[in-house]
């Protein structure tokens, strides 16, 4: 609608401008008697050949109108809908599985094992040993040091002190004491006695073993006539040392009864008056002048000689006797228990868990958003063009011409020439172009209702339409202009 309305407005403006341009191009070269008669105007001439013609002129008037229109309004609407959703559920199942276990079976057997025993043989070896001795070497060195020397000063002050004076008093006190009174008794006691006797004892000899070497010998074999040598060997022989006779003294104890006089004591308690000297102390204050010494330390440099001991290493040699133990190997045998382990296979069963996945379809509520278009009416003010006709006086100047006019009565642009001038030809072509544009939107082309309705006029169907470039002659009064 807006595009069509804009095209109509543009066509109206072009038509009005082209009509004005057509009237202005004549410049007095056209005769407006027929035009004025057709338009219903009056013409009045003057001495110069100019006259005034009343021309009907159209102009566009824009009027404001309120129009109700609709526009598209997009809004977002949320709605809930059920959507099938597939969810995976994991379940734990158990299956029975067999497995093989190797079980150890232990068996104990005995075997004879030969082993070697190392017997120690001790020997004494003397060897020389080199060793290092650190010998101290003393050196005298001198250095200067700071010595703090005390400086004493005598000072005096008064001191108050308490003196404890001893006061002695004699008092009588009853004292109980226990005394031991001796008495004599006679008793019979058993007394151990004895005497020494000399006895003889025989001590058997010590048994020991020794190795005896038997030398080798030669023997003659009468059958072969050869001499055979027998190697020497050692034999272990058990020997015993001779017995010894020993004399020793032996104490022979005896038991005898004797009468013994013994002195015993018994305790008796005696009470008597005893003078007691009691001392007590009395404090008395005294004042005295005390001389005291104040010591100050003064640093003085002093040179001292001191001894530095330096150690020097010396190599020395000494004879060291050491006992070397040599081990002699002997072969022995013993029964040793041997533990043998053999493995037996057993088949067992256990429950093994595994995971099973199962698909479950559930309905889930999902909120979906969509855009909805709705028509919303609204009122707006638009400008509508309207064509208004009015009478306008136009002065036409008529100049002498060569008489070369177009079939509709229009004269050429150049006076006194045999053909139309350049300006007339250019104007004619422009008018033709504007006439073609105007013809698209004129009343004869189907839009007559918008411009006043002139298709019923007799001037639109005469022979001038075919003879003019733009229909500007006899058709000036209809909608072709």
C-alpha positions as CSV (number, residue, x, y, z in Angstrom):
1,X,0.0,0.0,0.0
2,X,2.8,2.5,0.9
3,X,4.6,1.8,-2.4
4,X,1.5,2.2,-4.5
5,X,0.6,5.4,-2.7
6,X,4.1,6.8,-3.2
7,X,4.0,6.0,-6.9
8,X,0.7,7.8,-7.3
9,X,2.0,10.9,-5.6
10,X,5.1,10.9,-7.8
11,X,3.0,10.5,-10.9
12,X,0.8,13.4,-10.0
13,X,3.7,15.8,-9.3
14,X,5.3,14.8,-12.7
15,X,2.0,15.4,-14.5
16,X,1.6,18.9,-13.1
17,X,5.2,19.9,-13.8
18,X,5.0,18.5,-17.4
19,X,1.8,20.5,-18.0
20,X,3.3,23.7,-16.7
21,X,6.4,23.0,-18.8
22,X,4.3,22.4,-21.9
23,X,2.5,25.7,-21.5
24,X,5.7,27.6,-20.9
25,X,7.5,26.2,-23.9
26,X,5.2,27.8,-26.4
27,X,6.7,31.3,-25.8
28,X,3.9,32.8,-28.0
29,X,4.5,30.4,-30.9
30,X,1.2,28.5,-30.5
31,X,-2.3,29.6,-30.9
32,X,-4.4,29.3,-27.7
33,X,-7.7,30.2,-29.3
34,X,-8.7,26.6,-29.6
35,X,-7.3,25.9,-26.2
36,X,-9.0,28.7,-24.5
37,X,-12.3,27.7,-26.2
38,X,-11.9,24.2,-25.2
39,X,-11.0,25.1,-21.6
40,X,-13.8,27.6,-21.3
41,X,-11.5,30.6,-20.8
42,X,-11.5,34.0,-22.4
43,X,-8.8,35.6,-24.4
44,X,-8.0,39.4,-24.9
45,X,-5.4,40.6,-27.4
46,X,-3.2,43.8,-27.4
47,X,-1.4,45.8,-30.1
48,X,1.8,43.7,-29.8
49,X,0.0,40.5,-30.6
50,X,0.0,39.4,-26.9
51,X,-3.2,38.3,-25.1
52,X,-4.1,36.8,-21.8
53,X,-5.7,33.4,-21.5
54,X,-7.3,31.8,-18.4
55,X,-5.9,28.4,-18.0
56,X,-7.0,25.6,-15.8
57,X,-4.1,24.5,-13.6
58,X,-4.0,21.5,-11.3
59,X,-2.0,21.4,-8.1
60,X,-1.5,18.8,-5.4
61,X,-2.9,19.4,-1.9
62,X,-1.8,17.1,0.9
63,X,-4.5,16.3,3.5
64,X,-4.0,14.6,6.8
65,X,-6.1,11.5,7.6
66,X,-6.1,9.1,10.5
67,X,-5.7,5.5,9.3
68,X,-6.1,2.4,11.5
69,X,-3.4,-0.2,10.6
70,X,-2.1,-3.4,12.1
71,X,1.5,-4.4,12.8
72,X,3.1,-7.8,13.7
73,X,4.2,-8.2,17.3
74,X,6.3,-11.2,18.1
75,X,6.2,-12.6,21.6
76,X,7.9,-15.5,23.3
77,X,5.5,-18.1,24.7
78,X,6.7,-20.9,27.0
79,X,4.8,-24.2,27.0
80,X,5.4,-27.5,28.7
81,X,5.3,-30.8,26.9
82,X,6.2,-34.4,27.7
83,X,9.3,-35.8,26.0
84,X,10.4,-39.4,26.2
85,X,13.9,-39.7,27.8
86,X,16.0,-42.9,27.8
87,X,18.0,-43.4,31.0
88,X,20.6,-46.1,31.6
89,X,20.3,-48.0,34.9
90,X,23.3,-50.0,36.1
91,X,22.5,-53.1,38.1
92,X,24.9,-55.5,39.9
93,X,24.4,-59.2,39.1
94,X,26.4,-62.2,40.3
95,X,27.6,-65.3,38.4
96,X,29.2,-68.5,39.7
97,X,32.8,-68.9,38.5
98,X,35.1,-71.8,39.1
99,X,38.8,-71.3,39.9
100,X,41.7,-73.6,40.7
101,X,43.7,-73.3,43.9
102,X,47.0,-74.9,44.6
103,X,47.1,-76.3,48.1
104,X,50.5,-77.1,49.6
105,X,51.0,-80.6,51.2
106,X,54.1,-80.9,53.4
107,X,56.0,-84.2,54.0
108,X,59.0,-84.7,56.3
109,X,61.8,-87.2,55.4
110,X,65.3,-87.7,56.8
111,X,68.5,-87.8,54.9
112,X,72.2,-88.3,55.9
113,X,74.2,-85.2,55.5
114,X,78.0,-85.1,55.7
115,X,79.3,-81.9,57.1
116,X,82.7,-80.6,57.9
117,X,83.7,-79.5,61.4
118,X,86.6,-77.1,61.8
119,X,88.8,-77.8,64.8
120,X,91.0,-75.0,66.1
121,X,94.8,-75.5,66.5
122,X,96.5,-72.6,68.3
123,X,100.0,-71.4,67.4
124,X,102.1,-68.5,68.7
125,X,103.8,-66.2,66.1
126,X,106.2,-63.4,66.8
127,X,106.3,-60.6,64.2
128,X,107.5,-57.0,63.9
129,X,104.9,-54.3,63.8
130,X,105.6,-50.8,62.6
131,X,103.6,-48.1,64.4
132,X,103.5,-44.3,64.5
133,X,104.1,-42.3,67.8
134,X,103.1,-38.7,68.2
135,X,106.0,-37.0,70.1
136,X,105.3,-33.6,71.7
137,X,107.6,-30.7,70.8
138,X,107.3,-27.6,73.0
139,X,108.0,-24.1,71.7
140,X,108.0,-20.7,73.5
141,X,105.9,-17.9,72.0
142,X,105.3,-14.3,73.2
143,X,102.1,-12.3,72.9
144,X,100.6,-9.1,74.4
145,X,97.3,-9.3,76.3
146,X,95.2,-6.9,78.3
147,X,95.1,-7.6,82.0
148,X,92.4,-6.3,84.2
149,X,94.2,-5.1,87.3
150,X,92.1,-4.5,90.5
151,X,92.5,-1.1,92.2
152,X,91.1,-1.1,95.7
153,X,89.8,1.8,97.7
154,X,88.8,1.8,101.4
155,X,85.5,3.4,102.4
156,X,83.6,3.4,105.7
157,X,79.9,3.5,106.7
158,X,77.8,3.1,109.9
159,X,75.9,-0.1,110.3
160,X,73.2,-0.8,112.9
161,X,73.0,-4.4,114.0
162,X,71.4,-6.5,116.7
163,X,73.5,-8.3,119.2
164,X,72.2,-11.3,121.0
165,X,73.3,-11.5,124.6
166,X,73.1,-14.8,126.5
167,X,71.4,-14.8,129.9
168,X,72.0,-18.0,132.0
169,X,69.5,-19.2,134.8
170,X,69.6,-22.3,137.0
171,X,66.5,-24.3,137.6
172,X,65.6,-27.6,139.3
173,X,63.9,-30.3,137.3
174,X,62.8,-33.9,138.0
175,X,64.5,-36.4,135.7
176,X,63.6,-40.1,135.4
177,X,66.4,-42.3,134.2
178,X,66.9,-46.0,133.6
179,X,70.0,-47.7,134.9
180,X,71.4,-51.1,134.2
181,X,72.2,-53.2,137.3
182,X,74.5,-56.3,136.7
183,X,73.9,-59.8,138.2
184,X,75.8,-63.2,137.7
185,X,74.4,-66.6,136.5
186,X,76.0,-70.0,135.8
187,X,74.8,-72.2,132.8
188,X,75.9,-75.4,131.0
189,X,76.8,-74.9,127.3
190,X,77.9,-77.3,124.5
191,X,81.3,-76.4,123.2
192,X,82.6,-77.6,119.8
193,X,86.3,-78.8,119.9
194,X,88.6,-81.0,117.8
195,X,92.1,-81.9,116.8
196,X,94.2,-82.2,113.6
197,X,95.2,-85.7,112.2
198,X,97.7,-86.5,109.4
199,X,96.3,-88.8,106.7
200,X,97.8,-90.2,103.5
201,X,95.9,-90.3,100.1
202,X,96.7,-91.8,96.7
203,X,96.0,-89.6,93.7
204,X,95.5,-91.6,90.5
205,X,97.6,-90.5,87.4
206,X,96.1,-88.4,84.6
207,X,95.0,-90.3,81.4
208,X,96.2,-88.8,78.1
209,X,96.6,-89.9,74.4
210,X,99.6,-89.6,72.2
211,X,100.5,-90.4,68.6
212,X,103.2,-93.1,68.2
213,X,105.1,-93.2,64.8
214,X,105.8,-96.7,63.4
215,X,108.6,-96.7,60.9
216,X,108.2,-98.3,57.5
217,X,109.8,-101.7,56.7
218,X,110.8,-103.8,53.7
219,X,109.4,-107.4,53.2
220,X,110.6,-110.0,50.7
221,X,108.1,-112.0,48.6
222,X,109.5,-115.4,47.8
223,X,107.0,-116.0,45.0
224,X,107.9,-112.9,43.0
225,X,111.3,-112.3,44.3
226,X,110.6,-108.6,44.9
227,X,111.0,-106.4,48.0
228,X,107.9,-104.5,49.1
229,X,108.1,-101.4,51.2
230,X,105.4,-100.7,53.9
231,X,104.9,-97.0,54.7
232,X,105.2,-95.7,58.2
233,X,102.1,-94.6,60.1
234,X,100.9,-92.9,63.3
235,X,98.9,-94.8,66.0
236,X,97.0,-93.1,68.8
237,X,98.0,-94.7,72.2
238,X,96.3,-94.1,75.5
239,X,98.7,-93.5,78.4
240,X,98.5,-92.8,82.2
241,X,100.8,-91.0,84.5
242,X,101.9,-92.8,87.7
243,X,99.9,-92.5,90.9
244,X,101.0,-90.1,93.7
245,X,100.8,-90.5,97.5
246,X,99.9,-87.2,99.3
247,X,99.9,-86.5,103.1
248,X,97.5,-83.8,104.4
249,X,96.1,-82.7,107.8
250,X,92.5,-83.2,108.5
251,X,90.5,-81.5,111.3
252,X,88.5,-83.9,113.5
253,X,85.7,-82.1,115.3
254,X,84.5,-83.0,118.9
255,X,81.5,-81.8,121.1
256,X,82.0,-81.1,124.9
257,X,79.8,-79.7,127.9
258,X,81.2,-76.9,130.0
259,X,80.0,-74.7,133.0
260,X,80.1,-71.1,132.1
261,X,79.6,-68.0,134.4
262,X,77.9,-65.1,132.6
263,X,77.0,-61.6,133.7
264,X,73.6,-60.2,132.8
265,X,72.0,-56.7,133.3
266,X,68.5,-55.7,134.3
267,X,67.0,-52.2,133.9
268,X,65.8,-50.1,136.9
269,X,64.1,-46.6,136.8
270,X,65.4,-44.0,139.2
271,X,63.8,-40.4,139.8
272,X,66.1,-37.6,141.1
273,X,66.3,-33.7,141.2
274,X,68.7,-32.4,138.7
275,X,69.7,-28.7,138.4
276,X,69.2,-27.5,134.9
277,X,70.9,-24.4,133.4
278,X,68.5,-22.5,131.1
279,X,69.9,-20.1,128.6
280,X,67.9,-17.4,126.8
281,X,69.0,-14.8,124.3
282,X,68.3,-11.0,124.6
283,X,68.7,-8.8,121.4
284,X,70.4,-5.4,121.9
285,X,70.9,-2.8,119.0
286,X,74.4,-1.6,118.4
287,X,76.0,0.8,115.9
288,X,79.5,0.5,114.5
289,X,81.6,1.9,111.7
290,X,82.4,-0.6,109.0
291,X,85.3,-0.1,106.6
292,X,84.7,-1.8,103.3
293,X,86.8,-2.1,100.2
294,X,85.7,-1.0,96.7
295,X,87.5,-2.7,93.9
296,X,87.8,-1.1,90.4
297,X,89.3,-2.9,87.5
298,X,91.8,-1.2,85.2
299,X,93.0,-2.7,82.0
300,X,96.8,-2.8,81.4
301,X,98.7,-4.3,78.5
302,X,101.0,-7.2,79.5
303,X,103.4,-9.3,77.6
304,X,103.4,-13.0,78.4
305,X,105.4,-16.0,77.3
306,X,103.6,-19.2,76.8
307,X,104.5,-22.6,75.7
308,X,103.0,-24.2,72.6
309,X,103.1,-27.9,72.2
310,X,103.4,-29.3,68.7
311,X,103.0,-32.9,68.0
312,X,105.5,-34.7,65.6
313,X,104.9,-38.2,64.3
314,X,107.7,-40.8,64.5
315,X,107.8,-44.3,63.1
316,X,108.9,-47.0,65.5
317,X,109.1,-50.8,65.4
318,X,108.3,-53.4,68.0
319,X,108.0,-57.2,68.3
320,X,104.5,-58.5,68.8
321,X,103.7,-62.0,69.8
322,X,100.2,-63.2,68.8
323,X,98.3,-66.4,69.0
324,X,97.2,-67.7,65.6
325,X,94.4,-70.2,65.5
326,X,94.5,-72.6,62.6
327,X,91.4,-74.6,61.8
328,X,91.6,-78.3,60.8
329,X,88.6,-79.7,58.9
330,X,87.0,-83.0,60.0
331,X,84.1,-84.7,58.2
332,X,81.1,-85.8,60.3
333,X,77.6,-87.2,59.3
334,X,74.1,-86.6,60.8
335,X,70.5,-87.2,60.0
336,X,68.7,-84.1,58.9
337,X,64.9,-83.8,58.5
338,X,63.9,-82.6,55.1
339,X,60.5,-80.9,54.6
340,X,59.1,-81.5,51.1
341,X,56.2,-79.5,49.8
342,X,54.1,-80.6,46.9
343,X,51.2,-78.8,45.5
344,X,47.7,-80.3,44.9
345,X,45.2,-78.5,42.7
346,X,41.6,-78.0,44.0
347,X,38.6,-76.5,42.2
348,X,36.6,-74.0,44.1
349,X,33.6,-71.7,43.2
350,X,32.9,-68.1,44.0
351,X,30.3,-65.5,43.3
352,X,31.7,-62.8,40.9
353,X,29.8,-59.5,40.6
354,X,29.3,-57.8,37.2
355,X,27.4,-54.8,36.0
356,X,24.4,-55.0,33.7
357,X,23.2,-51.9,31.9
358,X,19.4,-51.6,31.2
359,X,17.7,-48.8,29.2
360,X,14.6,-47.3,30.8
361,X,12.3,-44.9,28.9
362,X,10.7,-42.2,31.0
363,X,8.5,-39.2,30.2
364,X,10.1,-35.9,31.1
365,X,8.4,-32.5,31.2
366,X,10.4,-30.0,29.1
367,X,9.7,-26.3,28.8
368,X,9.9,-25.1,25.2
369,X,9.9,-21.5,24.0
370,X,8.4,-20.4,20.7
371,X,7.7,-17.1,19.0
372,X,4.1,-16.2,18.3
373,X,3.1,-13.4,15.8
374,X,0.0,-11.4,16.7
375,X,-1.7,-8.5,14.8
376,X,-1.9,-5.4,16.9
377,X,-4.0,-2.5,15.6
378,X,-2.7,1.1,15.9
379,X,-3.8,4.5,14.6
380,X,-1.5,6.8,12.6
381,X,-1.8,10.0,10.7
382,X,-0.9,9.9,7.0
383,X,-0.8,12.6,4.3
384,X,-3.0,11.8,1.2
385,X,-2.5,13.8,-2.0
386,X,-5.5,15.5,-3.7
387,X,-5.6,17.2,-7.1
388,X,-7.2,20.7,-7.1
389,X,-8.1,22.6,-10.3
390,X,-8.0,26.5,-10.5
391,X,-8.0,29.2,-13.1
392,X,-4.7,30.9,-13.7
393,X,-4.3,33.8,-16.2
394,X,-1.5,33.2,-18.8
395,X,-0.1,35.9,-21.1
396,X,0.7,34.6,-24.6
397,X,3.0,36.5,-27.0
398,X,2.3,35.9,-30.7
399,X,5.3,36.7,-32.9
400,X,5.5,36.5,-36.7
401,X,6.5,33.1,-38.0
402,X,7.4,31.4,-41.2
403,X,4.2,29.5,-41.0
404,X,5.8,26.1,-40.5
405,X,3.5,24.7,-37.9
406,X,2.7,21.2,-36.7
407,X,-0.6,19.6,-37.6
408,X,-2.1,20.6,-34.3
409,X,-1.5,24.4,-34.9
410,X,1.7,24.8,-32.8
411,X,4.3,27.0,-34.4
412,X,8.1,26.2,-34.4
413,X,10.5,27.6,-32.0
414,X,12.5,29.6,-34.5
415,X,10.6,32.3,-36.4
416,X,10.9,32.7,-40.2
417,X,12.6,29.4,-40.8
418,X,11.7,26.5,-43.0
419,X,11.9,23.8,-40.2
420,X,11.5,23.6,-36.4
421,X,14.4,25.0,-34.4
422,X,16.8,23.1,-32.1
423,X,15.1,24.4,-29.0
424,X,11.7,23.3,-30.3
425,X,13.0,19.9,-31.1
426,X,14.6,19.4,-27.7
427,X,11.4,20.6,-26.0
428,X,9.3,18.3,-28.1
429,X,11.4,15.3,-27.1
430,X,11.2,16.2,-23.4
431,X,7.5,16.6,-23.7
432,X,7.2,13.3,-25.4
433,X,9.0,11.5,-22.6
434,X,6.9,13.2,-20.0
435,X,3.7,12.3,-22.0
436,X,4.7,8.7,-21.9
437,X,5.3,8.8,-18.2
438,X,2.0,10.7,-17.7
439,X,0.2,8.2,-19.9
440,X,1.0,5.4,-17.5
441,X,-0.9,7.1,-14.7
442,X,-3.5,9.2,-16.8
443,X,-7.2,8.6,-16.8
444,X,-7.1,6.9,-20.1
445,X,-4.6,4.4,-18.7
446,X,-6.9,3.2,-15.9
447,X,-6.3,5.8,-13.1
448,X,-8.9,8.3,-14.2
449,X,-10.8,8.1,-10.9
450,X,-8.0,9.7,-9.1
451,X,-7.6,12.7,-11.3
452,X,-11.1,13.9,-11.9
453,X,-12.4,11.5,-14.7
454,X,-11.8,13.0,-18.1
455,X,-11.9,9.9,-20.3
456,X,-15.4,10.8,-21.5
457,X,-14.1,14.1,-23.1
458,X,-14.3,14.2,-26.9
459,X,-10.9,15.7,-27.1
460,X,-9.2,12.5,-26.1
461,X,-10.3,10.6,-29.2
462,X,-9.6,13.1,-32.0
463,X,-6.9,13.0,-34.6
464,X,-4.5,15.2,-32.7
465,X,-3.1,12.3,-30.6
466,X,-1.5,10.9,-33.6
467,X,0.0,14.1,-35.0
468,X,1.6,15.6,-31.9
469,X,4.7,14.5,-30.1
470,X,3.1,15.0,-26.6
471,X,-0.5,15.7,-27.4
472,X,-0.1,19.4,-26.6
473,X,-2.4,20.9,-29.3
474,X,-6.1,20.2,-29.3
475,X,-5.7,17.8,-26.3
476,X,-4.6,20.5,-23.9
477,X,-7.9,20.5,-22.2
478,X,-8.2,16.8,-21.4
479,X,-6.1,14.6,-19.1
480,X,-3.5,13.9,-21.7
481,X,-1.7,17.1,-20.7
